[in-house]
Amino acid sequence: MRKLWLVAAGLLAAGICLGADDPAEKSGLIFKLTFKDKNLTADVAGGEKSPVKQNNVTFAEGKGGVAAVFKDGAILTYKSAGNFNPAAGTLMMWIKPGETCETIFAMGPWYKNNFLALRVSAKFKNIHAAFKHNSAPVGEVNDSRVPETNVWHHYALTWGEGGMKLYLDGKLLMTSPLVETWVAGETPDEMWIGSGPDGIYSANSALSDIRIYDHALSAEEISSAIEKP
């Protein structure tokens, strides 16, 4: 009996240690997509795990695993319900931008009422994220550096009461006030990866380890996620 207690105690301790390995994943991770085994089903999802649409997505070696390659208008979309929190959150991923990279992630077309997008644009020579509510921009970060193409970098966008913040490889690039965000029922139905829902601004890039949290991560938590992909 004493041996059984010792074994149980050891297993419990091991579980506690494993659970503490990655502080950034202790809570709040609502969507995670690693493309493991070249699979487009999300590893973690607060809503639906399977893609709504997928077109011409191919695979290659990624950062710490598999990457999805978006070329020639390839798209991938998921239901946003349960997988995205408009009030506050963090979107992060590894990106290997192509020579003609454009929109990486989008919700809603620009000309509609509600819109969020992360663009890593070689064409416009900037890293840009914008939030719109009722057709008006309510938050925007726009870094004018030219994205380094064909090299892996970690991008993270946070939003919430602290405004919008854009990080590159764990370092804060820009911050901007966020006047307001969407209320319940206003969130676009789908999250588009690889292009915008209007069918333009294709990513033409490789993406790896895409994560969405339901709150704005701190710089320390983002760094932790980079160190443990």
N, C-alpha and C positions, 0 to 999 in steps of 0.2 A: 504493500500500500504506500509506504514511504517513497518507494521508487517511482510509483505512478504520479505522486504529488510533485516530485522533483522534475519529471518529464513535462508535466503540465505547466509548471512554473517556467521551465526553460522555453517552451513553445510560446507562452504568453510574452515573455521578455523579448523573444525574437520578433514577434509580431509588433510589439511597441517600437522596437528599433527600426523595423522596416517601414512602419507608418511614419516615422520621423525623418526618413531619408531626404525627402524633398519638401521643404517648407512651403514652396509656391503651390504645391498641390494638396495641402492640408484641407482646404475647403474652397468652394467657389468655382471649381473647374466644371463648366457645364458643357463644353464641347472640345473634343480632342480628335484629331485626324492625323494619323501617322503613315497611312498608306501601306501598313505592314502586309506582307505577302501580296503586294500590288492590289490591295482591297480598298474600295472606295466607301465602305461602311465605316462610320465613325467609331473609334475605340470607346469614347465616352460621349454621351449625349443626354441632355436634360429633356429633349424632345425626340423627334424621329432621328434614327441613326442612318437610314438609307438615303441616298441622293434622290432628289426629285427628277433631275435631269443630269445627264452626263454625255459629253460628245467629244470624241477624238482625244481623250486624255491618255497619255502614254506615261511610262515610268522610267526612272533612271536612278543611279546612286544618289542618295540625299545626304543631308547632314545628320550623321548618326543613324542612318536607316535608309528608307526608300523615299524618293521624291516623285511628285507628279509633275509632268512636263506639259505646259500649256502653249501650244503653237497653232497657228492658222485658225484662230477662232475657237479653239477648244474651250469648253465651259463645264462647270460643275456647280450644282446648286443643291441646297438643303433647306428644309423648312426652318423658319426662324423661331417659331413658337417653342419655348423651353430651352432653345439653344443660344439665345441672345437676350441680354437685358439692356433696354435702351436707356434706363435711368443712370446706370453706372456699369463700367466693364473694362475689360482689357482684351484686345486682339493682338496676338503675337504669332510670328512664324519665321522660319528661315527662308530667305529668298535669294535665288541666284538669277539676277535680272539679265534678260537678253538684250541684244543691241537695239531692239525696237519695243522695249517693255512699256506697258501702259497700266491700266487698272488691274490691281491685284485682287481686291475684295470690294464688293458693293452691295448695298441694299437700297432698292428703289432707283429708278432712272432720275437723272438730274432735273428734268423738267417737271417732275411730279412733286407732290406736297412734301413728302418725307424721304430723306436720302442720307446715306452715309457711305463714304468710300475712302479707301486707302489706295493711293496711286504712287507707284515708283516709276517715274517717266523719264526714259532716255530722250524721247522726242522733245519734251518741254523742259528737260534738264532740271528736274526738281523732285522732291519727295513731298507729297501733298495728301492731306486728309481733310475732309469737310463734312460737316453735320448740318442738315437743313430741316426746318420745321415749318409747316405751312408755307412752303415755297421760299422762305427767307433763310439765309445762312445764319446759324446761331453759334457756330464754333468752327474754327479753321486753323490749321497749322500748315505752313508752307515753307520748306527749307530749300533754298536755291542751289544747293550743291548738286552736281551731276552724279547720279548713282553709278557706282562702279559695277560694270557689267561682267558677267561670266565668273563672278566670285561670290561665294556664300557670305551673306550678312544676316544678322538677326534684327528684325524690325518689331517694334511693339508700339501700339497705340492705346492710350488709356483715356477714359472720359468719366465724368461725374462731377461732384460738387467742387473738386479742385480744378476744374476746367479740363481742357484737352492737353495731353502731353504725348510727344512723339520721341521715341528712343531708337537709337541705332547702336547695335552691339552693346546694349546696356547703358549707354551714355545718353543723357537727355539732350535732344537737339533743339526742341522748341516747346513752348507752352502757350496756351491761349485760353481766354475766358470761354466758358460755355454758358450761354444765356439760359437756355432751356433744352430739354430733350422731349422725345415723344412720350405721350401718356399711353396707358393701356388701350389697346385696340387700334393704335395708329402705326404700329410697326409693320413695315412691308413683309409680305408673306414668306419671301425667300431670301436667302443669303447666296450671293453669286461669287464664285471663286474663279478667277481666270479671265474675267471680262465684266463689263457692265451689262445690266439687263436690256439695254437698248441695242446690244449686239456689236458695239464698237469698243474701242480702247482695249484690245486684247492684251493679256499679260505678257505673252511670249517669253515666259520665264519658267524656271523650275521652283517649286514650292515644297517645303518639308516641315513636318511637325507643326501643324496649325492648331492653335489653342484659343479658346474664348473663356474668359472668367466673368462671373457676375458682379465683380467689383473692380475698382482701379487698383492694380498691384503697385506696390512701392518699388523704387529703384532696386532695393535689395532683393526683393522677390523676383524681379525680372532677371537680375544677375544670376540668381540661384537656378532659374529655369534654363538659362543659357548654359550653365556649367553642367547640368544634368539633363540632356535632351531626351 
